[in-house]
Amino acid sequence: MGTIDLTGITDSLVIHYGGETGTIDAMTFTQSLLNLSKAIQEVNSILNPDYSISIVIEDIGGGSFRCKISSKLGQKIKDLFGSYITKQNAIPIFIAILALLKSSDVTIVQKEGVTIVKGDDTEVVTTQPIKKQTLVKIRNSQIIRNYITNHYHVLNGDPAISGFGITCQLDDKGLLYNVPKDKFKELSDSELTEDEKNKKSNRIYDAILVIVKPAYIGNSRWTVKYKTNIDVDISDTRFLSDFQNNIKPAPPGSKLIADMLETLHYSDKGDYIKSTWEITEVKRVLDKDEQLDF
């Protein structure tokens, strides 16, 4: 059984993207980091329902390509008796979920000031205590699983990424957790229930889309770039109305920050056939040269 030692990680981690150039595609980095950040925030919402959390980039490192992020909890909240509510660090628990995503079950052992979370063939050691029922709730969260599988889906679509990993510091020689490229496809596949097989399943993305061909009148189907060009239906009628009445410009080359629903269609045998896409809400439009503020 492999062991992942997270005792040196509390409220920050270094994300490692393997590659030869020391750089990373901006869209890959943005989409990956957005999904990971959302997953961490969802983990925190279960661990610390009385605390909000923000994810910030602290530093960028060389090598392949690395960035250090940290979590910042919101203002402390007092309970009815005037005591500050105890907070838990979301990042170590998030990494444990990431590492044990495909394990059939997990067990928890509390030992000498550390928590050992055991999966099928991997165990994670952390100083962060957690109850079994809380861990199960996090593992069973479809929202968290969607963000993680979306992250691997993005990496799988970038041929320049040779691996993904996590460690403590930017100058660490090795990795605490390492996923080779040949595992991306498996980890990006959504798990279907028996009821979903032979039908279809949905995945929700926080997406950043480059507009290729908007629909100026009538039909709401647009062509956008999301790793590759895809055709999307837009069901956000308020955005469509503003755009088609010249209230909110969104010319080719600009970007949409949007909620996007991917529907995956399967054959009678459960084999994947195709995906269809729908933008359910446009949150923001960025000009061609406008930078995304994390």
C-alpha positions as CSV (number, residue, x, y, z in Angstrom):
1,M,0.0,0.0,0.0
2,G,1.4,3.4,-1.0
3,T,1.5,6.2,1.6
4,I,0.9,9.9,1.0
5,D,2.3,11.9,3.9
6,L,0.5,15.2,4.2
7,T,1.6,16.1,7.7
8,G,3.5,19.1,6.2
9,I,0.4,20.5,4.5
10,T,-2.1,22.6,6.4
11,D,-3.6,25.6,4.5
12,S,-1.5,25.7,1.4
13,L,-0.2,23.3,-1.3
14,V,1.9,23.4,-4.5
15,I,0.3,22.2,-7.7
16,H,2.6,20.6,-10.2
17,Y,1.9,20.4,-13.9
18,G,4.4,18.1,-15.7
19,G,5.8,19.1,-19.0
20,E,9.0,19.9,-20.9
21,T,8.8,23.6,-21.5
22,G,8.4,25.1,-18.0
23,T,5.3,26.8,-19.2
24,I,1.6,25.9,-19.4
25,D,-1.3,26.8,-21.7
26,A,-3.2,29.7,-20.1
27,M,-6.6,28.1,-20.8
28,T,-5.5,24.7,-19.3
29,F,-4.1,26.4,-16.2
30,T,-7.1,28.6,-15.7
31,Q,-9.7,25.8,-16.2
32,S,-7.7,23.4,-14.0
33,L,-7.1,25.8,-11.2
34,L,-10.7,27.0,-11.3
35,N,-12.1,23.5,-10.9
36,L,-9.6,22.6,-8.1
37,S,-10.4,25.8,-6.2
38,K,-14.1,25.2,-6.5
39,A,-13.6,21.6,-5.2
40,I,-11.6,22.9,-2.2
41,Q,-14.4,25.5,-1.5
42,E,-17.0,22.8,-1.5
43,V,-14.9,20.6,0.9
44,N,-14.7,23.6,3.2
45,S,-18.4,24.2,3.0
46,I,-18.9,20.7,4.5
47,L,-16.0,21.0,7.0
48,N,-16.7,24.6,8.0
49,P,-20.2,25.6,7.2
50,D,-19.9,28.8,9.3
51,Y,-16.7,30.0,7.4
52,S,-16.3,31.2,3.9
53,I,-13.0,30.4,2.1
54,S,-11.0,32.1,-0.6
55,I,-8.3,30.5,-2.7
56,V,-5.3,32.7,-3.6
57,I,-2.2,32.2,-5.8
58,E,0.9,32.9,-3.6
59,D,3.7,32.2,-6.0
60,I,4.8,30.6,-9.3
61,G,7.6,28.2,-9.7
62,G,9.8,26.8,-12.5
63,G,10.7,23.2,-13.3
64,S,7.8,21.9,-15.3
65,F,5.2,24.4,-14.1
66,R,4.2,24.9,-10.5
67,C,2.0,27.3,-8.5
68,K,1.5,27.6,-4.8
69,I,-2.1,28.3,-3.6
70,S,-3.4,28.8,-0.1
71,S,-6.8,28.9,1.5
72,K,-7.9,32.0,3.5
73,L,-10.9,31.5,5.8
74,G,-13.3,34.3,6.4
75,Q,-14.0,36.1,9.6
76,K,-14.3,34.0,12.7
77,I,-17.9,33.4,13.8
78,K,-19.0,32.9,17.4
79,D,-21.6,30.3,18.4
80,L,-24.6,31.0,20.7
81,F,-22.4,30.8,23.8
82,G,-19.9,33.3,22.6
83,S,-17.1,30.8,21.7
84,Y,-15.3,30.9,18.4
85,I,-16.4,27.9,16.2
86,T,-13.5,25.5,15.6
87,K,-12.3,25.5,12.0
88,Q,-10.7,22.6,10.0
89,N,-8.2,22.9,7.2
90,A,-9.9,21.9,3.9
91,I,-6.8,21.4,1.8
92,P,-5.4,18.1,3.4
93,I,-8.9,16.6,3.3
94,F,-9.3,17.7,-0.3
95,I,-6.0,16.0,-1.3
96,A,-7.1,12.8,0.5
97,I,-10.4,12.8,-1.6
98,L,-8.3,13.5,-4.7
99,A,-5.9,10.6,-4.0
100,L,-8.7,8.2,-3.0
101,L,-11.2,9.2,-5.7
102,K,-11.5,5.7,-7.2
103,S,-11.2,3.7,-3.9
104,S,-14.3,1.5,-3.3
105,D,-14.3,2.5,0.4
106,V,-12.2,4.3,3.0
107,T,-11.4,3.7,6.6
108,I,-10.0,6.1,9.2
109,V,-7.5,5.4,11.9
110,Q,-6.6,8.0,14.6
111,K,-3.1,7.4,15.8
112,E,-0.5,9.4,17.8
113,G,-1.8,12.8,16.7
114,V,-2.3,11.9,13.1
115,T,-5.2,10.7,11.0
116,I,-4.7,7.9,8.5
117,V,-7.2,7.6,5.7
118,K,-7.0,4.2,4.0
119,G,-8.3,3.4,0.6
120,D,-8.0,0.3,-1.6
121,D,-4.2,0.6,-2.3
122,T,-3.3,4.0,-0.9
123,E,-3.3,5.6,2.5
124,V,-3.1,9.3,3.3
125,V,-1.6,10.6,6.6
126,T,-2.5,14.0,7.8
127,T,-2.6,16.0,11.1
128,Q,-6.1,17.1,10.3
129,P,-8.7,15.1,12.3
130,I,-11.9,14.1,10.5
131,K,-14.9,12.0,11.4
132,K,-15.8,9.0,9.1
133,Q,-19.3,10.4,8.4
134,T,-17.9,13.8,7.4
135,L,-15.4,12.1,5.1
136,V,-18.1,9.9,3.5
137,K,-20.3,13.0,3.0
138,I,-17.4,14.8,1.2
139,R,-16.6,11.7,-0.9
140,N,-20.2,11.3,-1.9
141,S,-20.6,14.9,-3.0
142,Q,-21.4,14.8,-6.7
143,I,-20.5,18.5,-6.9
144,I,-16.9,17.8,-5.6
145,R,-16.5,14.8,-7.9
146,N,-17.6,16.8,-10.9
147,Y,-15.0,19.5,-10.2
148,I,-12.3,16.9,-9.9
149,T,-13.3,14.9,-13.0
150,N,-13.6,18.2,-14.9
151,H,-10.0,19.1,-13.8
152,Y,-8.7,15.8,-15.2
153,H,-10.8,16.3,-18.3
154,V,-9.0,19.6,-19.0
155,L,-5.6,18.1,-18.4
156,N,-6.4,15.1,-20.6
157,G,-7.1,17.4,-23.5
158,D,-3.7,19.1,-23.4
159,P,-1.0,17.0,-25.1
160,A,1.7,19.2,-23.5
161,I,0.8,18.1,-19.9
162,S,2.7,14.9,-19.0
163,G,1.5,14.6,-15.4
164,F,-0.1,16.2,-12.4
165,G,1.0,16.3,-8.8
166,I,0.9,18.0,-5.4
167,T,3.7,18.8,-2.9
168,C,4.5,21.2,-0.1
169,Q,7.0,23.7,-1.4
170,L,7.9,25.1,-4.8
171,D,11.5,23.9,-4.6
172,D,10.6,20.3,-3.5
173,K,12.5,17.8,-5.7
174,G,9.8,15.1,-5.6
175,L,6.0,15.0,-5.3
176,L,3.8,13.8,-2.4
177,Y,1.1,12.9,-4.9
178,N,1.7,12.1,-8.5
179,V,-0.7,11.2,-11.4
180,P,0.8,10.2,-14.7
181,K,-0.8,11.3,-18.0
182,D,-2.1,7.8,-18.8
183,K,-4.4,8.0,-15.7
184,F,-6.1,11.3,-16.8
185,K,-8.7,9.6,-19.0
186,E,-9.8,7.2,-16.2
187,L,-10.0,10.0,-13.6
188,S,-11.9,12.3,-15.9
189,D,-14.7,9.7,-16.6
190,S,-17.8,10.4,-14.6
191,E,-19.0,7.3,-12.7
192,L,-22.5,6.2,-14.0
193,T,-25.1,4.6,-11.8
194,E,-27.1,1.7,-13.2
195,D,-30.0,4.1,-13.8
196,E,-27.8,6.4,-15.8
197,K,-26.4,3.7,-18.0
198,N,-28.1,3.4,-21.4
199,K,-29.3,7.0,-21.0
200,K,-27.2,10.1,-20.4
201,S,-25.4,11.9,-17.6
202,N,-24.6,15.5,-16.9
203,R,-21.5,17.4,-15.8
204,I,-21.5,21.1,-14.8
205,Y,-18.5,23.3,-15.5
206,D,-17.4,26.7,-14.4
207,A,-16.2,27.5,-17.9
208,I,-14.1,30.1,-19.6
209,L,-15.1,30.1,-23.3
210,V,-13.6,32.0,-26.2
211,I,-16.3,33.1,-28.6
212,V,-15.7,31.9,-32.2
213,K,-19.1,32.5,-33.8
214,P,-22.0,34.1,-31.9
215,A,-25.6,34.0,-33.1
216,Y,-26.7,37.5,-33.7
217,I,-30.4,36.7,-34.4
218,G,-32.8,33.8,-33.9
219,N,-31.0,30.6,-33.2
220,S,-29.1,30.6,-29.9
221,R,-26.5,28.1,-30.9
222,W,-23.0,29.6,-30.7
223,T,-19.5,28.2,-31.6
224,V,-17.0,28.7,-28.8
225,K,-13.6,27.4,-28.0
226,Y,-13.3,25.1,-24.9
227,K,-10.0,23.3,-25.6
228,T,-11.4,22.7,-29.1
229,N,-14.3,24.4,-30.9
230,I,-17.7,23.2,-29.8
231,D,-21.3,24.2,-30.6
232,V,-23.3,25.3,-27.6
233,D,-26.9,26.2,-26.9
234,I,-27.4,29.3,-24.7
235,S,-30.4,29.1,-22.4
236,D,-29.6,32.3,-20.5
237,T,-32.4,34.4,-22.2
238,R,-31.4,37.6,-20.4
239,F,-27.9,37.5,-21.7
240,L,-29.1,36.6,-25.2
241,S,-31.6,39.5,-25.2
242,D,-29.0,41.9,-24.1
243,F,-26.5,40.7,-26.6
244,Q,-28.8,40.6,-29.6
245,N,-30.2,44.1,-28.7
246,N,-26.7,45.5,-28.6
247,I,-26.9,46.1,-24.8
248,K,-24.1,43.7,-23.9
249,P,-21.4,43.2,-26.6
250,A,-19.7,39.8,-27.0
251,P,-17.8,39.9,-30.3
252,P,-15.6,37.0,-31.6
253,G,-12.4,36.6,-29.6
254,S,-14.0,37.8,-26.3
255,K,-14.5,35.4,-23.5
256,L,-17.6,34.2,-21.6
257,I,-17.3,33.3,-17.9
258,A,-20.3,30.9,-17.6
259,D,-21.9,27.9,-16.1
260,M,-21.9,25.2,-18.8
261,L,-23.8,21.9,-18.7
262,E,-22.3,19.0,-20.6
263,T,-24.7,16.1,-21.4
264,L,-22.9,12.9,-22.2
265,H,-24.9,10.5,-24.4
266,Y,-24.4,6.7,-24.2
267,S,-25.3,3.6,-26.2
268,D,-27.5,0.8,-24.9
269,K,-24.3,-0.9,-23.8
270,G,-23.2,2.1,-21.8
271,D,-20.5,3.2,-24.3
272,Y,-19.9,6.9,-24.7
273,I,-21.3,8.3,-28.0
274,K,-21.1,12.1,-27.9
275,S,-21.5,15.2,-25.7
276,T,-23.9,18.1,-26.2
277,W,-23.4,21.5,-24.5
278,E,-25.5,24.2,-23.0
279,I,-24.6,27.5,-21.3
280,T,-27.1,28.0,-18.5
281,E,-25.8,31.3,-17.2
282,V,-23.4,33.9,-18.5
283,K,-21.7,35.5,-15.5
284,R,-19.3,37.9,-17.2
285,V,-17.9,38.9,-20.6
286,L,-14.2,39.6,-21.0
287,D,-12.7,41.6,-23.8
288,K,-10.0,40.0,-25.9
289,D,-7.1,41.5,-23.9
290,E,-8.8,41.6,-20.5
291,Q,-7.1,39.3,-17.9
292,L,-9.0,37.1,-15.6
293,D,-8.6,38.2,-12.0
294,F,-8.2,35.2,-9.6
